[in-house]
Amino acid sequence: MLSFVYTYRTVANAKLTAFRLTEADRAYLDTLEDKLGFSKTDVVRLALRRLAELEGLELIKKSDPRRPARRV
């Protein structure tokens, strides 16, 4: 399991990303933010990493030919 969370201050190559959330999603995000003491950004990062870990995924660079084509 991941033992730390990346924050904006520690990730120099972080890129701005925007997406829409439902009210329920926002409520979960707020609840996790309060419970864990992390920022909303860190909660999303941690959730992505935990899901990837559960799915057994490995990080593959965009230039890697093993990377599957993006669904449209």
Biotite code that builds the C-alpha atoms (Angstrom):
import biotite.structure as struc

atoms = struc.array([
    struc.Atom([0.000, 0.000, 0.000], chain_id="A", res_id=1, res_name="MET", atom_name="CA", element="C"),
    struc.Atom([1.112, 3.555, -0.630], chain_id="A", res_id=2, res_name="LEU", atom_name="CA", element="C"),
    struc.Atom([2.600, 5.079, 2.479], chain_id="A", res_id=3, res_name="SER", atom_name="CA", element="C"),
    struc.Atom([2.689, 8.722, 1.422], chain_id="A", res_id=4, res_name="PHE", atom_name="CA", element="C"),
    struc.Atom([0.790, 11.281, -0.636], chain_id="A", res_id=5, res_name="VAL", atom_name="CA", element="C"),
    struc.Atom([2.259, 13.562, -3.267], chain_id="A", res_id=6, res_name="TYR", atom_name="CA", element="C"),
    struc.Atom([1.405, 17.209, -2.800], chain_id="A", res_id=7, res_name="THR", atom_name="CA", element="C"),
    struc.Atom([1.641, 20.097, -5.236], chain_id="A", res_id=8, res_name="TYR", atom_name="CA", element="C"),
    struc.Atom([4.702, 21.310, -3.351], chain_id="A", res_id=9, res_name="ARG", atom_name="CA", element="C"),
    struc.Atom([6.516, 18.025, -3.986], chain_id="A", res_id=10, res_name="THR", atom_name="CA", element="C"),
    struc.Atom([5.430, 17.448, -7.588], chain_id="A", res_id=11, res_name="VAL", atom_name="CA", element="C"),
    struc.Atom([7.256, 19.927, -9.811], chain_id="A", res_id=12, res_name="ALA", atom_name="CA", element="C"),
    struc.Atom([5.867, 18.446, -13.032], chain_id="A", res_id=13, res_name="ASN", atom_name="CA", element="C"),
    struc.Atom([2.188, 18.532, -11.970], chain_id="A", res_id=14, res_name="ALA", atom_name="CA", element="C"),
    struc.Atom([-0.218, 19.586, -14.739], chain_id="A", res_id=15, res_name="LYS", atom_name="CA", element="C"),
    struc.Atom([-3.519, 21.372, -14.239], chain_id="A", res_id=16, res_name="LEU", atom_name="CA", element="C"),
    struc.Atom([-6.498, 19.061, -14.801], chain_id="A", res_id=17, res_name="THR", atom_name="CA", element="C"),
    struc.Atom([-10.182, 19.939, -14.564], chain_id="A", res_id=18, res_name="ALA", atom_name="CA", element="C"),
    struc.Atom([-13.212, 17.657, -14.428], chain_id="A", res_id=19, res_name="PHE", atom_name="CA", element="C"),
    struc.Atom([-16.811, 17.787, -13.270], chain_id="A", res_id=20, res_name="ARG", atom_name="CA", element="C"),
    struc.Atom([-18.161, 16.004, -10.192], chain_id="A", res_id=21, res_name="LEU", atom_name="CA", element="C"),
    struc.Atom([-21.699, 15.306, -9.054], chain_id="A", res_id=22, res_name="THR", atom_name="CA", element="C"),
    struc.Atom([-22.885, 16.621, -5.695], chain_id="A", res_id=23, res_name="GLU", atom_name="CA", element="C"),
    struc.Atom([-22.464, 13.115, -4.251], chain_id="A", res_id=24, res_name="ALA", atom_name="CA", element="C"),
    struc.Atom([-18.887, 12.904, -5.593], chain_id="A", res_id=25, res_name="ASP", atom_name="CA", element="C"),
    struc.Atom([-18.107, 16.296, -4.057], chain_id="A", res_id=26, res_name="ARG", atom_name="CA", element="C"),
    struc.Atom([-19.568, 15.169, -0.728], chain_id="A", res_id=27, res_name="ALA", atom_name="CA", element="C"),
    struc.Atom([-17.346, 12.059, -0.741], chain_id="A", res_id=28, res_name="TYR", atom_name="CA", element="C"),
    struc.Atom([-14.346, 14.211, -1.643], chain_id="A", res_id=29, res_name="LEU", atom_name="CA", element="C"),
    struc.Atom([-15.090, 16.667, 1.171], chain_id="A", res_id=30, res_name="ASP", atom_name="CA", element="C"),
    struc.Atom([-15.606, 13.836, 3.661], chain_id="A", res_id=31, res_name="THR", atom_name="CA", element="C"),
    struc.Atom([-12.336, 12.134, 2.710], chain_id="A", res_id=32, res_name="LEU", atom_name="CA", element="C"),
    struc.Atom([-10.509, 15.469, 2.817], chain_id="A", res_id=33, res_name="GLU", atom_name="CA", element="C"),
    struc.Atom([-11.707, 16.034, 6.375], chain_id="A", res_id=34, res_name="ASP", atom_name="CA", element="C"),
    struc.Atom([-11.134, 12.464, 7.560], chain_id="A", res_id=35, res_name="LYS", atom_name="CA", element="C"),
    struc.Atom([-7.639, 12.075, 6.092], chain_id="A", res_id=36, res_name="LEU", atom_name="CA", element="C"),
    struc.Atom([-6.461, 15.645, 6.577], chain_id="A", res_id=37, res_name="GLY", atom_name="CA", element="C"),
    struc.Atom([-5.355, 15.857, 2.927], chain_id="A", res_id=38, res_name="PHE", atom_name="CA", element="C"),
    struc.Atom([-6.154, 18.446, 0.281], chain_id="A", res_id=39, res_name="SER", atom_name="CA", element="C"),
    struc.Atom([-8.798, 17.588, -2.329], chain_id="A", res_id=40, res_name="LYS", atom_name="CA", element="C"),
    struc.Atom([-6.012, 17.181, -4.883], chain_id="A", res_id=41, res_name="THR", atom_name="CA", element="C"),
    struc.Atom([-4.171, 14.724, -2.647], chain_id="A", res_id=42, res_name="ASP", atom_name="CA", element="C"),
    struc.Atom([-7.367, 12.741, -2.039], chain_id="A", res_id=43, res_name="VAL", atom_name="CA", element="C"),
    struc.Atom([-7.867, 12.363, -5.812], chain_id="A", res_id=44, res_name="VAL", atom_name="CA", element="C"),
    struc.Atom([-4.210, 11.399, -6.337], chain_id="A", res_id=45, res_name="ARG", atom_name="CA", element="C"),
    struc.Atom([-4.380, 8.827, -3.563], chain_id="A", res_id=46, res_name="LEU", atom_name="CA", element="C"),
    struc.Atom([-7.645, 7.401, -4.939], chain_id="A", res_id=47, res_name="ALA", atom_name="CA", element="C"),
    struc.Atom([-6.108, 7.039, -8.420], chain_id="A", res_id=48, res_name="LEU", atom_name="CA", element="C"),
    struc.Atom([-3.042, 5.300, -7.067], chain_id="A", res_id=49, res_name="ARG", atom_name="CA", element="C"),
    struc.Atom([-5.050, 2.954, -4.855], chain_id="A", res_id=50, res_name="ARG", atom_name="CA", element="C"),
    struc.Atom([-7.358, 2.013, -7.741], chain_id="A", res_id=51, res_name="LEU", atom_name="CA", element="C"),
    struc.Atom([-4.375, 1.407, -10.024], chain_id="A", res_id=52, res_name="ALA", atom_name="CA", element="C"),
    struc.Atom([-2.799, -0.738, -7.321], chain_id="A", res_id=53, res_name="GLU", atom_name="CA", element="C"),
    struc.Atom([-6.013, -2.755, -6.875], chain_id="A", res_id=54, res_name="LEU", atom_name="CA", element="C"),
    struc.Atom([-6.251, -3.242, -10.649], chain_id="A", res_id=55, res_name="GLU", atom_name="CA", element="C"),
    struc.Atom([-2.627, -4.387, -10.813], chain_id="A", res_id=56, res_name="GLY", atom_name="CA", element="C"),
    struc.Atom([-1.672, -1.625, -13.240], chain_id="A", res_id=57, res_name="LEU", atom_name="CA", element="C"),
    struc.Atom([1.825, -0.458, -13.981], chain_id="A", res_id=58, res_name="GLU", atom_name="CA", element="C"),
    struc.Atom([2.770, 3.000, -15.210], chain_id="A", res_id=59, res_name="LEU", atom_name="CA", element="C"),
    struc.Atom([3.320, 3.016, -18.976], chain_id="A", res_id=60, res_name="ILE", atom_name="CA", element="C"),
    struc.Atom([4.688, 6.106, -20.739], chain_id="A", res_id=61, res_name="LYS", atom_name="CA", element="C"),
    struc.Atom([2.683, 7.609, -23.613], chain_id="A", res_id=62, res_name="LYS", atom_name="CA", element="C"),
    struc.Atom([5.460, 6.731, -26.065], chain_id="A", res_id=63, res_name="SER", atom_name="CA", element="C"),
    struc.Atom([5.488, 3.038, -25.062], chain_id="A", res_id=64, res_name="ASP", atom_name="CA", element="C"),
    struc.Atom([4.009, 0.845, -27.843], chain_id="A", res_id=65, res_name="PRO", atom_name="CA", element="C"),
    struc.Atom([2.440, -1.398, -25.155], chain_id="A", res_id=66, res_name="ARG", atom_name="CA", element="C"),
    struc.Atom([0.138, 1.455, -24.159], chain_id="A", res_id=67, res_name="ARG", atom_name="CA", element="C"),
    struc.Atom([-3.400, 0.764, -25.378], chain_id="A", res_id=68, res_name="PRO", atom_name="CA", element="C"),
    struc.Atom([-5.067, 3.224, -27.736], chain_id="A", res_id=69, res_name="ALA", atom_name="CA", element="C"),
    struc.Atom([-7.210, 5.840, -26.041], chain_id="A", res_id=70, res_name="ARG", atom_name="CA", element="C"),
    struc.Atom([-10.957, 5.236, -26.217], chain_id="A", res_id=71, res_name="ARG", atom_name="CA", element="C"),
    struc.Atom([-12.995, 7.996, -27.804], chain_id="A", res_id=72, res_name="VAL", atom_name="CA", element="C"),
])
